[in-house]
């Protein structure tokens, strides 16, 4: 069968999405510890775009197939493969796998099994955003039911996962979004996911915030994917000794913090990058599996769904790339392979 | 004997140093758990000025005697006082004591004993700056001999204590100072204290930094008392997963951090305030005493001296206040009481 892959052939990635080409690829021979995978679906994430633009912290040597997330079905395994068999669903264990292709041969160690009884779009979008949300809610502050979290970019893939995971554990969320034409619809959608409060950035400096804090405590955790002024505003609402975790910078502006917040409110600023976490836990398979188990459990219980997705055949990848880069996009582009 | 105190009578402190008056004060009766103290010496610190200006995070109810640090000798103790006796040297256990006076009656709990065999100016300047330096070097990163620390405002009271304490424990220091007319003299003085490298702010973005890191490792800890652009520059040299602790903001500008430093270098930003530490450890006398013991031990061994001081009789407090607020002041004003 034909094997197609979308990626960059080089020499520079700076040309951005226009430099992505669809090509016929050879499927290499199956090695001793290799797994032949039929890819099923793979999303287009902001980090994929940044890698293509050459602005990401890790870049693949060219030529490279793009795409860091997705799900595939095992077609065949090498004789040394122990934990996977034909028919299993697999997702990337790490960034850089190159998921935008119809078939591939991967080393077993580069794959993680996921149950095949969860929805395809959930499996395809599980390894980056829900994992990021899960870790940020777990690793920085020990949150108890009744505690609250504030986050910006609440409509992003991570943001939607944060809302759902927090809701499932009894943690309240204050969700900051940019003002937009269809705001009421977005508010409704995030509340349907379990958001307690959805506000626009300008509300962060208004008395309405006081109303919110009459019914829920000030957040001990703030999750920042924006930067610039609105992040500084969000930080003002953090509890003393609370932590703000930065995992993205959509506004392309730095994080600016008044000195007094450090000294007199003892706020703690950290960063999070799922790729680094996976690197740091490469020899701690246990924490990776227990996280995946917990997330799949939430999926099965209907407490964690896939983000709003638009599915697109691989052949139409170029339109999907353009659509993924539109401002205020509320739907993730997912390539069907 | 006459009892004089310098402080503010109100109603507002915003008038700044001009609002400080020298007044004859009554010495109250010695209560059951009180200690009558003859104050000996008290420095003028930036936090004292900020309190007088009404811009500090804690302000005394007016009228109030100013001064948060100093040393006194016990003249008499109340019948319920257990740990202090006549002749002992004492320093404030906490901020807000009002040390700019000749005599006072304080509750025993508000005082800490220090050995009377250390130099007067060391004792008078021990409870804020050396404690701040000690805690910042201990509480955020576990530094081993050979590790390095970078700090700005290296010429401040805290900065000089950092240099000496780090030197005594085998930790190397990179010390950032503002350029000034008598720079070579300052460099020489800080090196005499044990500084490994003394550089001006503009060097932070020059290739000379690479030379420094040929002989010592990148710092795991950065201590920030400035804010603004030079703090961002300093942060660039921190090791991945290193911590920057902000304890002051001399530039009156916020701390600005590129999003990538959080995500891809996992830098951690914290704050420190000695007053808060003391509050948090109010029921943990042990950690306070062990810190004071360690500091006095360094003093006795000649490894920790008082900062450069200019001693001034209490009557001349107004000139001392003005002198303490000059830019590039390299000498701490200490009132002799």
Interface residues (C-beta under 8 A of the other chain):
Chain A: X57 X227 X232 X245 X246 X247 X248 X249 X254 X255 X256 X257 X258 X259 X260 X261 X262 X263 X264 X265 X266 X267 X268 X269 X270 X271 X272 X273 X276
Chain B: X57 X227 X232 X245 X246 X247 X248 X249 X254 X255 X256 X257 X258 X259 X260 X261 X262 X263 X264 X265 X266 X267 X268 X269 X270 X271 X272 X273 X276
